[in-house]
């Protein structure tokens, strides 16, 4: 078994965190802003997340964060299901207000046009759901929470590394948010993503693995998001 790589100082960690944050952001920017292809962004992001997660976990000895130990199945999956239901309910409530009352109709129309013109649904909502509520969230949790957050946890305190993890997670999502909801309309989404990043980071540290966060992120947050897309942007 190969020995895990160690990070010697804060400069090395800062550089690594910057690379890990900007790489998927750049991929998203190229696919969305230059090629106007949301489906390509989803596919390329999945490749980056799974490939990057595999490298981080193996290179830095973070395998325990990706495992689901037998003794923690009930705690991890139970907390994941509870948090998924709670996040889904809150997201739908907030989304109904945001899309139904706070955002003008012309902005909704613009967002809907961008989704369809950028090839977000090449085979309909079902395929979109499978990728963005199952495949992509698992890759993101392996990448951000098992990998990047695992590196942070070794060098920063509990509150600090959760905060930084959520902040970097939000920075990555700025590319997508600004593409779909430019200007002031995207600010509430930025706040929601940051709050979600805090929740997912806390779930990971509280359970010792990513699986509660996977359920919360996928079926919970993205399940609610897809429902809102179907309701307001179809």
N, C-alpha and C positions, 0 to 999 in steps of 0.2 A: 504493500500500500504506500503510495507516494506521500511525502511529508507536505503538510499544508504550508502555503506561503504566508509569511508574516509581513505586516505593514510596519515599517520601522519608525516613522515619524508622522506628524500631522500634515506636513506638506505632501507626502506621498498619498495620504488618505484623501486630502482635499483634491488633488489632481485626479485620483481614481474616481471620486464621487462626481466630479465635473464631467469626466468622460462618460460615465455610466448614465448620467442625466441627459447630456447633450446628444449622445448617439441616437437613442430612439426619437428624441425631439427632432433631430435633423432628418431622419428617415421619414417621419410624419410630415415635416415641412416640404420635403421634396415631392412626396406623393400627393399631398393635398394642394399645396400652393403652386407648384410648378406643373404637375401633371393633372391636377384636378380629378384625382381618382381615389375616392374614399375606400373602395374595396381593396385596391392595391395597398393603401396605407394599413388596413387591417391585416392583410397577409404579411407584409414586410415587418410590421410591428411584432407579429406573432413569432416570426423567425428570429428577430433580434432578442425578444424576451426569453424564448426557450433556449436559444444558443447562449445568450449572455448569462442566463441563470445557471445553466449547466457548467459554464466556465467558472463563475463565481463560487458556486457551491463546492466544486471539486478542488479548485485552486486554493481556496481559503478555509477548507475544512468546515463547511457550514451544513453538512448533511443532516444533522439533527433537526434543524429548523424546517426541513422539507418532509421529514418523516411524520407518521401518525402512530405514536407508540400505543400499544394495546391498552395500557393503563390510563391513557388520556382520550380514548375514543369518545366516551360519553361526554366528558367536559368540553372537548373541542367541537364535536359535531352538534352537541346540544346548544352550546353558546353560539355557534355559528348559525343554527336555525333560528334561534330567538333574535339574534341581531339582524339576520336577513329579513325576517318578518317586520321587525321594528323599522329598519332602514327603508324597506319597500313602502310601508305605510306612510312614513314621514316624507319620503320622496314624492309619492303620488299626491299627497296633500299639498306640499310646497309647489309641485309642478302644476297642479290644477290652478293654483293662484297665479303662479309666474306666467304660464302660457295663456291662461284664461282671462286674466285681468291686468297684469302688470305690463305685458308686452303688446304693443300695437299690432293690428292685423297685418300691416305691411311688412313688419319684421318677421312674423311667423311665416308669411308667404315667401320671403327671401330665404329663410332657413330651410323651408321645405324644398324650394327650388334647388338650393345648393346640395341637399341630400340626394335628390334624384339626378341632377345633372352631373354629379361627381361619381355616379355609378355605385352608390352605397348599397343598393338592393338588386344585384344582378340576377338573383333567383328568388326574390321575395323576402318577406320578413322572417320566415322560418330559418332559412340559411343564415340570415343576418343574426338571428337570435342564437343559433348554435355557436357561431363564432364569437360574438361579442359578450354573450352571457355565460359561456362555458369555456371555450378554448382560450380566448384572449385573457380573461380575468385570472385563470390558473397560471398562465405565463407571466402575467404582471405580478402576481403574488410571489411566485418563485423568484422573479427578478428583483422586485423592490423590497419585499419583506424578508424572504429567506436570504437573498444575496446582499443588496445594498444596506438594508437596515441591520443585517447581521454584522456587517463590517463596522457600522456606526456603533453598535452596542458594545463593541470591544474597546472603544476609545472614548465614549461619552457617557454621561449619566443617563438614568432612565428617562427623565423628562426631556432632557436635551436631545437625545438621539431620536425620540419619537417626534419631537417638533421639527428637527432637521429633515427626517425622513418624509414627513408630511409636506414640508415646504418643497423639497426636490420633486416629489410626486406631482405637486401642483404646477411647478415650473414646466415639467414635461407636458402636462395637459393644456398649457396656454396656447400651444399651436393649434390644437383641435378646437378649443373654445373660440379663439379669435377668428377661425375659419368659418364656423357656423353662426356665431353670434358676435359680430364685431362691435366695438365701441362699448358704451355703458351697459348695453343689454347683456353682455357677457360677464359683468362683474359679479352678479349673484351666483353664477355658475362657478366662478373661481372660488368664491367663499365656500360653496357646497363641496367642491372637490377637496379643498384644504381640510374641511371638517371630516370628510370621508377618509382622507389620508390619516388623520389623527386616530379615528376609530379603528381602521384596519391595522395601524401600527400598534395600538394598545392591545387589540385582540391577539396579535401575534406574540407579543411579549407576555401577556397574561397566561396564555395557554402553552407557550414554549414552541409552537409550530404554526404553520400558515393556514391550517385547514378551516378554522373558524372564519378567518379573513376571506378565504376563497368563497365560502358560502355567502358571506355578507356582501362581498364584492360582485359575485356573479349573479345568482338567482335574486339576491336582494336588490342591490343598487341598479344593476343593468336590467334586471327583469322589470323593475319599475320604470326605468328610462325607456325601454322598448315599448311598454304600454303607453307611455306619454307620447312617444313618437307616433305610434299608431293612432292615438286619439286626436292629436293636434296637427301632426305634420304629414299625414298620409296623403 
